[in-house]
Amino acid sequence: MSTTKQEQGLAGKAGEFVIGNDLRIARLGYGAMRITGKGIWGEPADRPEAIRVVRRAVELGINFIDTADSYGPFVSEEIIAEALHPYPAGLVIATKGGFDRPGPNQWVENGKPEHLRSACEGSLRRLRLDRIDLYQLHRIDPKVPAEDQIGTLKDLQAQGKIKHIGLSEVSVRQIQHAQTMAPIVSVQNRYSLADRGSEDVLEFCEREKIGFIPWFPLAAGQLSGANSPIGRVAAQLKATPSQVALAWLLARSPVILPIPGTSSVKHLEENIAAAGLKIDEDTVHALAKTARAS
């Protein structure tokens, strides 16, 4: 697929963020959960299309790809390596560990040190990397002392197997506790225009200059109809509701790093076009107020 010079810089229109003071990325990334089978299990229905999606993301200027060993399990990481290795300079691949997957749509927390070490080794192997730039604890397992989980990641960091540590689905208190053990450079919580339960975590990340990676960023839901507030803004801007939802996230905070996922090249291109969509501060507040009231 040919790519114009203008397309190559498209994701960069979202602006930049520096993770951990040394990983410079475009603020609009790609979440690679959907390039697997139904229930985030097994092979995708169309593996060649999944490979095209990953390659197209990079062609369009995305240099931050988020995945996990549990996506498939293993399938997402394998597809990323098949599509992109040897990796282009400046590409940051973030992955996660901390779940067992007994079956489709089944997720079981496992923060035992031996599991996390094995998960990291497996990700290194599948991604064909010597070091993972950003390794995220997929969940803090309540059955295992947090000190053991963060301590294991810190040991892997000292061994040169991971560069930076991130967390997922955590409270402010959990982040603060983890910070007493190791530097935390990113937090990945569920967050969107329609789902802002992690507002306090986002505000904490702003103060600490921690990257905030919202998963499920397009959960516009009831807001996405043609006559809804987001639909009206989309019509005014000649954009789609999904693009407005992503543009709202980018405008909401400079530390937000959306990673919309898809298994379709067409949908990917629609999402990335949101990088160039600008909404003013009044619209940001109006949409947020409407979403809270609905």
Contacts in CASP RR format, 6 or more apart in sequence:
PFRMAT RR
TARGET T0000
AUTHOR 0000-0000-0000
METHOD contacts of the structure
MODEL  1
MSTTKQEQGLAGKAGEFVIGNDLRIARLGYGAMRITGKGIWGEPADRPEA
IRVVRRAVELGINFIDTADSYGPFVSEEIIAEALHPYPAGLVIATKGGFD
RPGPNQWVENGKPEHLRSACEGSLRRLRLDRIDLYQLHRIDPKVPAEDQI
GTLKDLQAQGKIKHIGLSEVSVRQIQHAQTMAPIVSVQNRYSLADRGSED
VLEFCEREKIGFIPWFPLAAGQLSGANSPIGRVAAQLKATPSQVALAWLL
ARSPVILPIPGTSSVKHLEENIAAAGLKIDEDTVHALAKTARAS
1 52 0 8 1.000
1 55 0 8 1.000
1 56 0 8 1.000
1 59 0 8 1.000
3 59 0 8 1.000
3 60 0 8 1.000
7 59 0 8 1.000
7 60 0 8 1.000
7 61 0 8 1.000
8 59 0 8 1.000
8 60 0 8 1.000
8 61 0 8 1.000
9 60 0 8 1.000
9 61 0 8 1.000
10 60 0 8 1.000
10 61 0 8 1.000
10 272 0 8 1.000
10 273 0 8 1.000
10 275 0 8 1.000
10 276 0 8 1.000
11 26 0 8 1.000
11 28 0 8 1.000
11 29 0 8 1.000
11 57 0 8 1.000
11 60 0 8 1.000
11 61 0 8 1.000
11 62 0 8 1.000
11 63 0 8 1.000
11 272 0 8 1.000
11 275 0 8 1.000
12 26 0 8 1.000
12 27 0 8 1.000
12 28 0 8 1.000
12 61 0 8 1.000
12 275 0 8 1.000
13 275 0 8 1.000
13 276 0 8 1.000
14 26 0 8 1.000
14 27 0 8 1.000
14 28 0 8 1.000
14 250 0 8 1.000
14 274 0 8 1.000
14 275 0 8 1.000
14 276 0 8 1.000
15 26 0 8 1.000
15 27 0 8 1.000
15 250 0 8 1.000
15 275 0 8 1.000
16 24 0 8 1.000
16 25 0 8 1.000
16 26 0 8 1.000
16 27 0 8 1.000
17 24 0 8 1.000
17 25 0 8 1.000
17 27 0 8 1.000
17 211 0 8 1.000
17 254 0 8 1.000
17 255 0 8 1.000
17 257 0 8 1.000
18 24 0 8 1.000
18 25 0 8 1.000
19 25 0 8 1.000
19 92 0 8 1.000
19 133 0 8 1.000
19 134 0 8 1.000
19 164 0 8 1.000
19 185 0 8 1.000
19 186 0 8 1.000
19 211 0 8 1.000
20 164 0 8 1.000
20 183 0 8 1.000
20 185 0 8 1.000
23 92 0 8 1.000
23 133 0 8 1.000
23 134 0 8 1.000
23 163 0 8 1.000
23 164 0 8 1.000
24 90 0 8 1.000
25 63 0 8 1.000
25 64 0 8 1.000
25 92 0 8 1.000
25 257 0 8 1.000
26 61 0 8 1.000
26 62 0 8 1.000
26 63 0 8 1.000
26 64 0 8 1.000
26 275 0 8 1.000
27 250 0 8 1.000
27 256 0 8 1.000
27 257 0 8 1.000
27 258 0 8 1.000
27 275 0 8 1.000
28 62 0 8 1.000
28 246 0 8 1.000
28 250 0 8 1.000
28 257 0 8 1.000
28 258 0 8 1.000
28 260 0 8 1.000
28 271 0 8 1.000
28 272 0 8 1.000
28 274 0 8 1.000
28 275 0 8 1.000
29 57 0 8 1.000
29 62 0 8 1.000
29 63 0 8 1.000
29 64 0 8 1.000
29 65 0 8 1.000
29 66 0 8 1.000
29 257 0 8 1.000
29 258 0 8 1.000
29 259 0 8 1.000
29 260 0 8 1.000
30 54 0 8 1.000
30 57 0 8 1.000
30 62 0 8 1.000
30 64 0 8 1.000
30 65 0 8 1.000
30 66 0 8 1.000
30 259 0 8 1.000
30 260 0 8 1.000
30 261 0 8 1.000
30 268 0 8 1.000
31 65 0 8 1.000
31 66 0 8 1.000
31 67 0 8 1.000
31 259 0 8 1.000
31 260 0 8 1.000
31 261 0 8 1.000
32 54 0 8 1.000
32 65 0 8 1.000
32 66 0 8 1.000
32 67 0 8 1.000
32 71 0 8 1.000
32 76 0 8 1.000
32 79 0 8 1.000
32 80 0 8 1.000
32 261 0 8 1.000
33 40 0 8 1.000
33 67 0 8 1.000
33 68 0 8 1.000
33 71 0 8 1.000
33 76 0 8 1.000
33 261 0 8 1.000
34 261 0 8 1.000
34 262 0 8 1.000
34 263 0 8 1.000
35 44 0 8 1.000
35 50 0 8 1.000
35 53 0 8 1.000
35 54 0 8 1.000
35 71 0 8 1.000
35 75 0 8 1.000
35 76 0 8 1.000
35 79 0 8 1.000
35 263 0 8 1.000
36 42 0 8 1.000
36 43 0 8 1.000
36 44 0 8 1.000
36 71 0 8 1.000
36 72 0 8 1.000
36 75 0 8 1.000
36 76 0 8 1.000
37 43 0 8 1.000
37 44 0 8 1.000
37 45 0 8 1.000
37 72 0 8 1.000
37 75 0 8 1.000
38 45 0 8 1.000
38 104 0 8 1.000
39 104 0 8 1.000
39 105 0 8 1.000
40 70 0 8 1.000
40 71 0 8 1.000
40 72 0 8 1.000
40 104 0 8 1.000
40 105 0 8 1.000
41 72 0 8 1.000
41 73 0 8 1.000
41 101 0 8 1.000
41 103 0 8 1.000
41 104 0 8 1.000
41 105 0 8 1.000
42 72 0 8 1.000
42 73 0 8 1.000
42 75 0 8 1.000
43 75 0 8 1.000
44 50 0 8 1.000
44 75 0 8 1.000
44 79 0 8 1.000
44 263 0 8 1.000
45 263 0 8 1.000
46 263 0 8 1.000
47 79 0 8 1.000
49 263 0 8 1.000
49 264 0 8 1.000
49 265 0 8 1.000
50 79 0 8 1.000
50 83 0 8 1.000
50 263 0 8 1.000
51 79 0 8 1.000
51 82 0 8 1.000
51 83 0 8 1.000
52 265 0 8 1.000
53 262 0 8 1.000
53 263 0 8 1.000
53 264 0 8 1.000
53 265 0 8 1.000
53 268 0 8 1.000
54 65 0 8 1.000
54 79 0 8 1.000
54 80 0 8 1.000
54 83 0 8 1.000
54 84 0 8 1.000
55 83 0 8 1.000
55 84 0 8 1.000
56 265 0 8 1.000
56 268 0 8 1.000
56 269 0 8 1.000
57 65 0 8 1.000
57 268 0 8 1.000
57 272 0 8 1.000
58 84 0 8 1.000
58 88 0 8 1.000
58 91 0 8 1.000
60 268 0 8 1.000
60 269 0 8 1.000
60 272 0 8 1.000
61 272 0 8 1.000
62 272 0 8 1.000
63 88 0 8 1.000
63 90 0 8 1.000
63 91 0 8 1.000
63 92 0 8 1.000
64 91 0 8 1.000
64 92 0 8 1.000
64 94 0 8 1.000
64 257 0 8 1.000
64 259 0 8 1.000
65 80 0 8 1.000
65 91 0 8 1.000
65 92 0 8 1.000
65 93 0 8 1.000
65 94 0 8 1.000
66 94 0 8 1.000
66 95 0 8 1.000
66 96 0 8 1.000
66 188 0 8 1.000
66 213 0 8 1.000
66 259 0 8 1.000
67 76 0 8 1.000
67 77 0 8 1.000
67 80 0 8 1.000
67 93 0 8 1.000
67 94 0 8 1.000
67 95 0 8 1.000
67 96 0 8 1.000
68 76 0 8 1.000
68 77 0 8 1.000
68 95 0 8 1.000
68 96 0 8 1.000
68 97 0 8 1.000
68 99 0 8 1.000
68 136 0 8 1.000
68 138 0 8 1.000
69 77 0 8 1.000
69 95 0 8 1.000
69 96 0 8 1.000
69 97 0 8 1.000
69 98 0 8 1.000
69 99 0 8 1.000
69 119 0 8 1.000
69 122 0 8 1.000
69 123 0 8 1.000
69 126 0 8 1.000
70 96 0 8 1.000
70 97 0 8 1.000
70 98 0 8 1.000
70 99 0 8 1.000
70 100 0 8 1.000
70 101 0 8 1.000
70 107 0 8 1.000
70 138 0 8 1.000
71 77 0 8 1.000
72 101 0 8 1.000
73 101 0 8 1.000
74 126 0 8 1.000
77 95 0 8 1.000
77 123 0 8 1.000
77 126 0 8 1.000
77 127 0 8 1.000
78 126 0 8 1.000
80 93 0 8 1.000
80 127 0 8 1.000
81 126 0 8 1.000
81 127 0 8 1.000
81 128 0 8 1.000
84 91 0 8 1.000
85 127 0 8 1.000
85 128 0 8 1.000
87 93 0 8 1.000
92 133 0 8 1.000
92 134 0 8 1.000
93 127 0 8 1.000
93 129 0 8 1.000
93 132 0 8 1.000
93 133 0 8 1.000
93 134 0 8 1.000
94 132 0 8 1.000
94 133 0 8 1.000
94 134 0 8 1.000
94 135 0 8 1.000
94 136 0 8 1.000
94 186 0 8 1.000
95 123 0 8 1.000
95 127 0 8 1.000
95 132 0 8 1.000
95 134 0 8 1.000
95 135 0 8 1.000
95 136 0 8 1.000
96 135 0 8 1.000
96 136 0 8 1.000
96 137 0 8 1.000
96 138 0 8 1.000
96 168 0 8 1.000
96 188 0 8 1.000
97 116 0 8 1.000
97 119 0 8 1.000
97 120 0 8 1.000
97 123 0 8 1.000
97 135 0 8 1.000
97 136 0 8 1.000
97 137 0 8 1.000
97 138 0 8 1.000
98 109 0 8 1.000
98 110 0 8 1.000
98 111 0 8 1.000
98 115 0 8 1.000
98 116 0 8 1.000
98 119 0 8 1.000
98 137 0 8 1.000
98 138 0 8 1.000
98 139 0 8 1.000
98 141 0 8 1.000
99 107 0 8 1.000
99 108 0 8 1.000
99 109 0 8 1.000
99 110 0 8 1.000
99 138 0 8 1.000
99 139 0 8 1.000
100 107 0 8 1.000
100 108 0 8 1.000
100 109 0 8 1.000
100 110 0 8 1.000
100 115 0 8 1.000
101 107 0 8 1.000
101 108 0 8 1.000
102 108 0 8 1.000
109 138 0 8 1.000
109 139 0 8 1.000
109 141 0 8 1.000
109 142 0 8 1.000
109 143 0 8 1.000
110 141 0 8 1.000
111 137 0 8 1.000
111 139 0 8 1.000
111 140 0 8 1.000
111 141 0 8 1.000
111 143 0 8 1.000
111 144 0 8 1.000
111 148 0 8 1.000
111 149 0 8 1.000
112 141 0 8 1.000
112 144 0 8 1.000
112 148 0 8 1.000
113 144 0 8 1.000
113 148 0 8 1.000
113 149 0 8 1.000
113 151 0 8 1.000
113 152 0 8 1.000
116 137 0 8 1.000
116 149 0 8 1.000
116 152 0 8 1.000
116 153 0 8 1.000
116 156 0 8 1.000
117 152 0 8 1.000
117 156 0 8 1.000
120 132 0 8 1.000
120 135 0 8 1.000
120 156 0 8 1.000
120 161 0 8 1.000
120 162 0 8 1.000
121 161 0 8 1.000
123 129 0 8 1.000
123 132 0 8 1.000
123 135 0 8 1.000
124 130 0 8 1.000
124 131 0 8 1.000
124 132 0 8 1.000
124 161 0 8 1.000
131 160 0 8 1.000
131 161 0 8 1.000
131 162 0 8 1.000
131 163 0 8 1.000
132 161 0 8 1.000
132 162 0 8 1.000
132 163 0 8 1.000
133 162 0 8 1.000
133 163 0 8 1.000
133 164 0 8 1.000
134 162 0 8 1.000
134 163 0 8 1.000
134 164 0 8 1.000
134 165 0 8 1.000
134 166 0 8 1.000
134 185 0 8 1.000
134 186 0 8 1.000
135 153 0 8 1.000
135 156 0 8 1.000
135 162 0 8 1.000
135 163 0 8 1.000
135 164 0 8 1.000
135 165 0 8 1.000
135 166 0 8 1.000
136 165 0 8 1.000
136 166 0 8 1.000
136 167 0 8 1.000
136 168 0 8 1.000
136 186 0 8 1.000
136 188 0 8 1.000
137 149 0 8 1.000
137 150 0 8 1.000
137 153 0 8 1.000
137 165 0 8 1.000
137 166 0 8 1.000
137 167 0 8 1.000
137 168 0 8 1.000
138 168 0 8 1.000
138 169 0 8 1.000
139 168 0 8 1.000
139 169 0 8 1.000
140 146 0 8 1.000
140 149 0 8 1.000
140 167 0 8 1.000
140 170 0 8 1.000
140 174 0 8 1.000
141 149 0 8 1.000
146 174 0 8 1.000
146 177 0 8 1.000
146 178 0 8 1.000
146 181 0 8 1.000
147 181 0 8 1.000
150 165 0 8 1.000
150 178 0 8 1.000
150 181 0 8 1.000
150 182 0 8 1.000
151 181 0 8 1.000
151 182 0 8 1.000
153 162 0 8 1.000
153 165 0 8 1.000
153 182 0 8 1.000
154 165 0 8 1.000
154 181 0 8 1.000
154 182 0 8 1.000
156 162 0 8 1.000
157 163 0 8 1.000
157 164 0 8 1.000
157 165 0 8 1.000
157 182 0 8 1.000
164 183 0 8 1.000
164 185 0 8 1.000
164 186 0 8 1.000
165 178 0 8 1.000
165 182 0 8 1.000
165 183 0 8 1.000
165 184 0 8 1.000
165 185 0 8 1.000
166 184 0 8 1.000
166 185 0 8 1.000
166 186 0 8 1.000
166 187 0 8 1.000
166 188 0 8 1.000
167 174 0 8 1.000
167 175 0 8 1.000
167 178 0 8 1.000
167 184 0 8 1.000
167 186 0 8 1.000
167 187 0 8 1.000
167 188 0 8 1.000
168 187 0 8 1.000
168 188 0 8 1.000
168 189 0 8 1.000
168 215 0 8 1.000
169 188 0 8 1.000
169 189 0 8 1.000
169 190 0 8 1.000
170 178 0 8 1.000
170 187 0 8 1.000
170 189 0 8 1.000
170 201 0 8 1.000
171 201 0 8 1.000
172 200 0 8 1.000
172 201 0 8 1.000
172 204 0 8 1.000
175 184 0 8 1.000
175 187 0 8 1.000
175 201 0 8 1.000
175 204 0 8 1.000
175 210 0 8 1.000
178 184 0 8 1.000
184 210 0 8 1.000
185 210 0 8 1.000
185 211 0 8 1.000
186 210 0 8 1.000
186 211 0 8 1.000
186 212 0 8 1.000
186 213 0 8 1.000
186 257 0 8 1.000
187 201 0 8 1.000
187 205 0 8 1.000
187 210 0 8 1.000
187 211 0 8 1.000
187 212 0 8 1.000
187 213 0 8 1.000
188 212 0 8 1.000
188 213 0 8 1.000
188 214 0 8 1.000
188 215 0 8 1.000
189 198 0 8 1.000
189 201 0 8 1.000
189 202 0 8 1.000
189 212 0 8 1.000
189 213 0 8 1.000
189 214 0 8 1.000
189 215 0 8 1.000
190 197 0 8 1.000
190 198 0 8 1.000
190 214 0 8 1.000
190 215 0 8 1.000
190 216 0 8 1.000
190 219 0 8 1.000
191 197 0 8 1.000
191 198 0 8 1.000
191 202 0 8 1.000
191 212 0 8 1.000
191 214 0 8 1.000
191 215 0 8 1.000
191 216 0 8 1.000
191 217 0 8 1.000
191 249 0 8 1.000
191 256 0 8 1.000
192 214 0 8 1.000
192 216 0 8 1.000
192 217 0 8 1.000
192 218 0 8 1.000
192 219 0 8 1.000
192 220 0 8 1.000
192 245 0 8 1.000
192 249 0 8 1.000
193 219 0 8 1.000
193 220 0 8 1.000
193 223 0 8 1.000
193 230 0 8 1.000
193 245 0 8 1.000
193 248 0 8 1.000
193 249 0 8 1.000
193 287 0 8 1.000
193 288 0 8 1.000
193 291 0 8 1.000
194 219 0 8 1.000
194 220 0 8 1.000
194 221 0 8 1.000
194 222 0 8 1.000
194 223 0 8 1.000
194 291 0 8 1.000
194 294 0 8 1.000
195 216 0 8 1.000
195 219 0 8 1.000
196 288 0 8 1.000
196 291 0 8 1.000
196 292 0 8 1.000
198 214 0 8 1.000
201 212 0 8 1.000
202 212 0 8 1.000
202 252 0 8 1.000
202 253 0 8 1.000
202 255 0 8 1.000
202 256 0 8 1.000
204 210 0 8 1.000
205 211 0 8 1.000
205 212 0 8 1.000
205 253 0 8 1.000
205 255 0 8 1.000
206 212 0 8 1.000
206 253 0 8 1.000
206 254 0 8 1.000
206 255 0 8 1.000
209 255 0 8 1.000
210 255 0 8 1.000
211 255 0 8 1.000
211 256 0 8 1.000
211 257 0 8 1.000
212 253 0 8 1.000
212 255 0 8 1.000
212 256 0 8 1.000
212 257 0 8 1.000
213 256 0 8 1.000
213 257 0 8 1.000
213 258 0 8 1.000
213 259 0 8 1.000
214 249 0 8 1.000
214 256 0 8 1.000
214 257 0 8 1.000
214 258 0 8 1.000
214 259 0 8 1.000
215 259 0 8 1.000
217 245 0 8 1.000
217 246 0 8 1.000
217 249 0 8 1.000
217 258 0 8 1.000
217 259 0 8 1.000
217 260 0 8 1.000
218 242 0 8 1.000
218 245 0 8 1.000
218 246 0 8 1.000
218 260 0 8 1.000
218 271 0 8 1.000
220 230 0 8 1.000
220 241 0 8 1.000
220 242 0 8 1.000
220 245 0 8 1.000
222 228 0 8 1.000
222 294 0 8 1.000
223 229 0 8 1.000
223 230 0 8 1.000
223 231 0 8 1.000
223 241 0 8 1.000
223 245 0 8 1.000
223 287 0 8 1.000
223 290 0 8 1.000
223 291 0 8 1.000
223 294 0 8 1.000
224 230 0 8 1.000
224 231 0 8 1.000
224 241 0 8 1.000
224 242 0 8 1.000
224 245 0 8 1.000
225 231 0 8 1.000
225 241 0 8 1.000
226 235 0 8 1.000
228 241 0 8 1.000
229 286 0 8 1.000
229 287 0 8 1.000
229 290 0 8 1.000
229 291 0 8 1.000
230 241 0 8 1.000
230 244 0 8 1.000
230 245 0 8 1.000
230 248 0 8 1.000
230 287 0 8 1.000
231 241 0 8 1.000
231 244 0 8 1.000
233 244 0 8 1.000
233 279 0 8 1.000
233 283 0 8 1.000
233 287 0 8 1.000
234 240 0 8 1.000
234 241 0 8 1.000
234 243 0 8 1.000
234 244 0 8 1.000
237 243 0 8 1.000
237 244 0 8 1.000
237 277 0 8 1.000
237 279 0 8 1.000
239 247 0 8 1.000
239 273 0 8 1.000
239 274 0 8 1.000
239 277 0 8 1.000
240 270 0 8 1.000
242 260 0 8 1.000
242 270 0 8 1.000
242 271 0 8 1.000
242 274 0 8 1.000
243 270 0 8 1.000
243 271 0 8 1.000
243 273 0 8 1.000
243 274 0 8 1.000
243 277 0 8 1.000
244 274 0 8 1.000
244 277 0 8 1.000
244 279 0 8 1.000
244 287 0 8 1.000
246 258 0 8 1.000
246 260 0 8 1.000
246 271 0 8 1.000
246 274 0 8 1.000
246 277 0 8 1.000
247 274 0 8 1.000
247 276 0 8 1.000
247 277 0 8 1.000
247 278 0 8 1.000
247 279 0 8 1.000
248 279 0 8 1.000
248 284 0 8 1.000
248 287 0 8 1.000
248 288 0 8 1.000
249 256 0 8 1.000
249 258 0 8 1.000
250 256 0 8 1.000
250 258 0 8 1.000
250 274 0 8 1.000
250 275 0 8 1.000
251 278 0 8 1.000
251 279 0 8 1.000
251 281 0 8 1.000
251 284 0 8 1.000
252 284 0 8 1.000
252 288 0 8 1.000
260 271 0 8 1.000
261 268 0 8 1.000
261 271 0 8 1.000
262 268 0 8 1.000
262 271 0 8 1.000
279 287 0 8 1.000
END
